[in-house]
Amino acid sequence: MEKDDLASGTSSKSSKLIHGGLRYLEHAQFKLVFEGTNERALLLKRAPHLVRPLPFLVPAYKQSRPGLYKLDVGLWIYDGLSRFSSPKLHKTYRTAKIHELEPLLRTEDLKGGIVYYDCLTDDARITLENALDARALRAVVLNWTRVTSLTRDGGRVIGAEVEDCEPGQGAGGKRIAVRAKVVVNATGPWSDKVRAFVGESPILRPTKGVHLVIDERRLKIAHAVVMQGRSDQRVMFAIPWGGGRTVIGTTDTDFQGDLDRVYATPDDAAYLLETANHYFPTAALGKADVLATWAGLRPLVAPSAGLRSESDTSREHHVIDRPGFITIAGGKLTTFRRMAAEVVDRVGQQLGKIPVSTTGERPLPGSVGIEGDADLERIAARLVEKGLDVAAAHHLAFTFGARAETVAGRIADDASAGLRIDPEQPFLAAEVDEAVEHEFARTLTDVLGRRMPLILRGRDQGLAAAPAVAERIARRLGWTADRIRDELDRYAATVEDTRRFR
Ligand SMILES: Cc1cc2nc3c(=O)[nH]c(=O)nc-3n(C[C@H](O)[C@H](O)[C@H](O)COP(=O)(O)OP(=O)(O)OC[C@H]3O[C@@H](n4cnc5c(N)ncnc54)[C@H](O)[C@@H]3O)c2cc1C
């Protein structure tokens, strides 16, 4: 059950990396790195269309800490903890080679650097594929359905009051009571709000993280470049995002505001641009170069919650068990499968015997029958044979994987489904139809914000395409002219929030 769209919270606002977290080695958090790198290996096999290897370059300058030697040792440990399952082993290079690999990188005091591998994903889509898989296994998946209170019998939680909160329904949606043997609270930054329904104490200390999207013509890089914040030495990245875009992120600041309205401020943008401009001096990026931003909250468990032994701000997850009510908070996108398995085991302990989890072997819906890149390239080639242009065919294959031909099949029935909805990006109208008919999308922002994220990738953030996309959705969902207008207004307001840094 999800009060908004699937992945509308933090899970579409991450750095989109499937990684072990090299920097956790500094705090000797070997377990976290072991789990992350091993999940990375598993996801590379179980979802190859959505989890793609990405080379990272760590430049080493005279004043860099750790220096090149220590970094090399650290990366041997990183590769070792992954049981050498990294897409490629790391390699150390001298200054001249680093300059050749990333010509825009500052060369003053550059001593060399290291290239290692992690992965890039589409966080919203990998979340969605899990929901599609759950539905295929007969789970009832509901978005736009909010838990408004929990029901109790004595000390035990026995269900919840839920409300249909899809926008555009006038005076509030239908409310029903749901009974459950166990309720799992997996609401990320909202965990404390749900815990408060039954008087449980707060456990979170959320922090905000912001990313900036830049046209790659302003900053073209071939590797994710690891940078250290100018003012605080924090690790951040410049990431080649494909589709002509480069991403810079992230920040990490305490957050006390409205959990439902998180956006990048002028200070956030200035902080990220200062560091990017130090590492890439000739780029001379300014706020006018920022095409889009996204901001999300890390659902970190506060040290004061008394649930941890160490006092650092660990990314570890926590599971808190009460009769009929289990909260899971913290952790990373990368380890979602392990976290879910742990929760299901805890549910099993309360319910009695449950079947053994198969998520370690079970492919996600888009990777059924897909072994790797060769299969995805074959799908793309078949789509080209059927008349799609190469960019669109490649985009469909590496977004939908095994489902790409079904999505493209919509064009045979309706030629308008083959039209692009943005002049620069390869998204097709067929994806709008797929989103509303098969992928749970209920609003314009569900479609343009997450299923085909023009809000982040489009030069105008999808504003020009929005009316035609809304009309297309309206034909499928039976929207009135008023609802179309509301949807367009809500989308424009969402875009406006991403521009508040200006
Ligand atoms: C800036 C940033 C960068 C990150 N980068 C990475 C990265 O590169 N790699 C990585 O592995 N991890 C990364 N993370 C961490 C990762 O994104 C999060 O740990 C993960 O997405 C959290 O998922 P979640 O399901 O706990 O929370 P969410 O994704 O926020 O999901 C919780 C959902 O609960 C819903 N909800 C809330 N209240 C209710 C209610 N009453 N009824 C029904 N539904 C409700 C919300 O609408 C929300 O969608 C990053 C996090 C941030 C903030």
The ligand as an ORCA input file, in Angstrom:
! r2SCAN-3c Opt
* xyz 0 1
  C      19.971     11.696     -1.886
  C      19.970     10.213     -1.684
  C      20.825      9.425     -2.425
  C      20.801      8.043     -2.255
  N      21.577      7.293     -3.069
  C      21.550      5.958     -2.964
  C      22.265      5.166     -3.891
  O      22.887      5.677     -4.821
  N      22.227      3.829     -3.730
  C      21.538      3.228     -2.724
  O      21.588      2.015     -2.637
  N      20.784      3.949     -1.862
  C      20.774      5.294     -1.966
  N      20.016      6.066     -1.129
  C      19.195      5.389     -0.123
  C      17.897      4.841     -0.727
  O      17.403      5.681     -1.724
  C      16.854      4.700      0.370
  O      17.386      3.995      1.451
  C      15.608      3.956     -0.117
  O      15.160      4.453     -1.349
  C      14.520      4.089      0.940
  O      13.398      3.369      0.520
  P      12.148      3.248      1.484
  O      11.220      2.304      0.825
  O      12.596      2.980      2.871
  O      11.525      4.734      1.498
  P      10.645      5.445      0.376
  O      11.170      5.167     -0.977
  O      10.512      6.875      0.768
  O       9.257      4.720      0.466
  C       8.360      4.934      1.523
  C       6.991      5.154      0.919
  O       6.016      5.104      1.957
  C       4.931      5.893      1.542
  N       4.112      6.250      2.719
  C       4.436      7.104      3.702
  N       3.435      7.197      4.603
  C       2.442      6.377      4.171
  C       1.143      6.054      4.660
  N       0.651      6.597      5.780
  N       0.380      5.194      3.941
  C       0.862      4.623      2.794
  N       2.082      4.913      2.290
  C       2.879      5.773      2.962
  C       5.595      7.116      0.910
  O       4.733      7.780      0.006
  C       6.839      6.525      0.267
  O       6.713      6.380     -1.150
  C      19.965      7.447     -1.288
  C      19.091      8.257     -0.539
  C      19.080      9.625     -0.750
  C      18.123     10.483     -0.002
*
